[in-house]
Each structure stands twice: as structure tokens, then as C-alpha cells.
Amino acid sequence: VLMTMVMFLSTGILLISACAVGAFAPIRAPSFRPKTHLRVVEQLDIGTARVSFFLWFFGASGGAGIARSSFPRMYNNVKTIQGLKGKGPTLGGEKLGLNPLCGYPEDLSIADIKKILDDCPSVEELVRKYPVEGNFLADRGYLTYSAFAEANKNNNPLTVRAIFDTLNTSTDVCNPETAQEKLDSYRENPDLIKGELLKSKLIGFSSIFVLLFLLGLADVIAFGHAKDGWFPEWPGAQNLPWSLFDADIGLGAIPQYWVSDD
């Protein structure tokens, strides 16, 4: 969620910057032939497009870095969860009834859930008793998965992971007040875990898809500004993305329409 918020913020800044640039010098399609000298007005339009390109290009590059750092963590998380199938002790018995969209390899035992909730101390005590060295948020009272798992090392590991995943959204750190409220509610009604786990997973995966959409949008806009700034008469822009692979007007034809700015 934090990464998605950062991406939304950076995209918003880009939008404001692009609008500000466009407000003072709107981009118009210049009427000239490739490789010819430009009039002063046309040079201003070309300059505006080029400035806008760099704004969007570097903004998208920053967002891409965020996305690249997210995917390995998500993959490792999924791989770890799948590897917990059949591991550790279990009391068996009635199952919770998890939605398959949660992505867990097997259903959870209600008896295992109740045992974890009954054995688990308060969040404040968990943070104090199981400190995580070098973790900035843990030092400030936030609950980490490693602390929660250490406190429940004798319980079913898949169930421990599932309960913690309901306390946060795709991270291994959660707000202590939120965590305590949810744990208390689960003690009264363990069935709440089903909905909270599904909600957590959907929000986590949706944030990544939104991030990818924003990155794609930024790339498309950046390419549009690159076209207006360096090769405005390139005919391939009329039928993207298929024109990129056209033998006559594809990427290889762009140098023929390159604009000289001298």
C-alpha cells in the first residue's frame, strides 16, 4: 500500500507538472517536413514536448523501480506460503473455509486458529518480548511477522502466517493498535479471519495491478511527447502498437522523420 501511495503521489506530481507546462505552451502539431529548419513558434512547441517527455520518462522510471522491488517480495511471499503446506503440528478438525482467491495451499483448522489466539499475548508484549534488531518500525512499537512467528513457533506455521496476513496488507509489519483490535475480534469470532484474509490479499494484488497500469499509462504519454518532440510527422503513430512492427513505417522508419532543431 505504501508503495502504491508513493506511485500515486509521483504520478500526481507528473500530471501537475505536465499540465503546468502545457498551460503556458500548448502542444500543436507542427506543419513542416522532416529535417527542415523550424520557425520560432514551432521550436517552442517542440521544446515543450521534449520537456514533457523527460518529466514522464523519469517519473515512470522511478515507478518502475518501485515495481521491480515489489515483485521479488511478492513472489517470495507466495512461494513461502505454498511451502508451508502440511508443515508443523495441527489439531485438525473443522476447517475455516478459506476462499481459493486467498492463495493458500490448504484450508485452516479452526482449532489451530483458536489455539494461536489463546496463546498469543498482547501486541505490546509481543513487541517488547521479541524485538527485531535494525527494524526502524519495530523499534517504534510496530508488530513484525518475525516477532509474531517467534511467539507462535510451536503452532501451525501456515495458520500463523494467515492470521498475521489479516493484520496488514502485503507487508511484514503492521500497526500495533490495528493488530490488537483485530486479534481481539478474532477471539470473539474466528470466522472473521476468512473475510479479512481475502480482503488483504485482494488489496495487495490490486495495488500491484494499479501500479502496472500507471506505469503503462506514463510510458504511453512519454512516448507521445517523444513523438511530438523529435519525430512529429512519423505516420506510425496512427496505428500503435501494431505499426511498430511494420516494415515500412515501424521503429526503423523513425530516423527518416527526425526533426533537426538547428
ChimeraX attribute file (.defattr): number of C-alpha atoms within 10 A of each C-alpha:
attribute: neighborCount
match mode: 1-to-1
recipient: residues
	/A:1	16
	/A:2	11
	/A:3	16
	/A:4	21
	/A:5	12
	/A:6	14
	/A:7	25
	/A:8	16
	/A:9	12
	/A:10	16
	/A:11	20
	/A:12	12
	/A:13	14
	/A:14	20
	/A:15	16
	/A:16	12
	/A:17	15
	/A:18	18
	/A:19	14
	/A:20	12
	/A:21	16
	/A:22	15
	/A:23	10
	/A:24	9
	/A:25	15
	/A:26	13
	/A:27	19
	/A:28	13
	/A:29	12
	/A:30	16
	/A:31	10
	/A:32	14
	/A:33	13
	/A:34	18
	/A:35	15
	/A:36	12
	/A:37	14
	/A:38	19
	/A:39	11
	/A:40	9
	/A:41	12
	/A:42	18
	/A:43	16
	/A:44	15
	/A:45	19
	/A:46	27
	/A:47	18
	/A:48	21
	/A:49	27
	/A:50	18
	/A:51	16
	/A:52	25
	/A:53	24
	/A:54	14
	/A:55	19
	/A:56	26
	/A:57	21
	/A:58	15
	/A:59	20
	/A:60	24
	/A:61	14
	/A:62	14
	/A:63	22
	/A:64	18
	/A:65	10
	/A:66	16
	/A:67	19
	/A:68	10
	/A:69	11
	/A:70	14
	/A:71	12
	/A:72	11
	/A:73	13
	/A:74	16
	/A:75	11
	/A:76	11
	/A:77	15
	/A:78	14
	/A:79	11
	/A:80	13
	/A:81	18
	/A:82	15
	/A:83	13
	/A:84	17
	/A:85	15
	/A:86	13
	/A:87	10
	/A:88	13
	/A:89	11
	/A:90	19
	/A:91	13
	/A:92	11
	/A:93	11
	/A:94	12
	/A:95	14
	/A:96	17
	/A:97	14
	/A:98	18
	/A:99	13
	/A:100	11
	/A:101	11
	/A:102	17
	/A:103	14
	/A:104	19
	/A:105	15
	/A:106	17
	/A:107	16
	/A:108	23
	/A:109	20
	/A:110	19
	/A:111	17
	/A:112	23
	/A:113	25
	/A:114	16
	/A:115	17
	/A:116	21
	/A:117	19
	/A:118	11
	/A:119	11
	/A:120	15
	/A:121	14
	/A:122	14
	/A:123	23
	/A:124	14
	/A:125	12
	/A:126	20
	/A:127	20
	/A:128	15
	/A:129	13
	/A:130	17
	/A:131	16
	/A:132	17
	/A:133	8
	/A:134	8
	/A:135	12
	/A:136	10
	/A:137	14
	/A:138	21
	/A:139	14
	/A:140	10
	/A:141	19
	/A:142	19
	/A:143	32
	/A:144	24
	/A:145	19
	/A:146	14
	/A:147	21
	/A:148	21
	/A:149	17
	/A:150	14
	/A:151	18
	/A:152	18
	/A:153	13
	/A:154	12
	/A:155	20
	/A:156	24
	/A:157	21
	/A:158	25
	/A:159	23
	/A:160	22
	/A:161	17
	/A:162	19
	/A:163	23
	/A:164	23
	/A:165	23
	/A:166	23
	/A:167	26
	/A:168	22
	/A:169	21
	/A:170	22
	/A:171	17
	/A:172	17
	/A:173	21
	/A:174	22
	/A:175	16
	/A:176	21
	/A:177	13
	/A:178	13
	/A:179	20
	/A:180	17
	/A:181	12
	/A:182	17
	/A:183	22
	/A:184	13
	/A:185	14
	/A:186	17
	/A:187	16
	/A:188	11
	/A:189	11
	/A:190	18
	/A:191	16
	/A:192	15
	/A:193	24
	/A:194	18
	/A:195	13
	/A:196	19
	/A:197	23
	/A:198	19
	/A:199	16
	/A:200	18
	/A:201	19
	/A:202	15
	/A:203	14
	/A:204	18
	/A:205	15
	/A:206	14
	/A:207	20
	/A:208	18
	/A:209	14
	/A:210	14
	/A:211	22
	/A:212	17
	/A:213	12
	/A:214	19
	/A:215	23
	/A:216	14
	/A:217	15
	/A:218	24
	/A:219	19
	/A:220	14
	/A:221	17
	/A:222	23
	/A:223	16
	/A:224	16
	/A:225	25
	/A:226	21
	/A:227	22
	/A:228	25
	/A:229	24
	/A:230	21
	/A:231	21
	/A:232	24
	/A:233	20
	/A:234	20
	/A:235	16
	/A:236	20
	/A:237	18
	/A:238	9
	/A:239	11
	/A:240	11
	/A:241	11
	/A:242	11
	/A:243	16
	/A:244	17
	/A:245	13
	/A:246	14
	/A:247	10
	/A:248	13
	/A:249	17
	/A:250	18
	/A:251	14
	/A:252	12
	/A:253	16
	/A:254	19
	/A:255	13
	/A:256	13
	/A:257	17
	/A:258	19
	/A:259	21
	/A:260	12
	/A:261	15
	/A:262	8
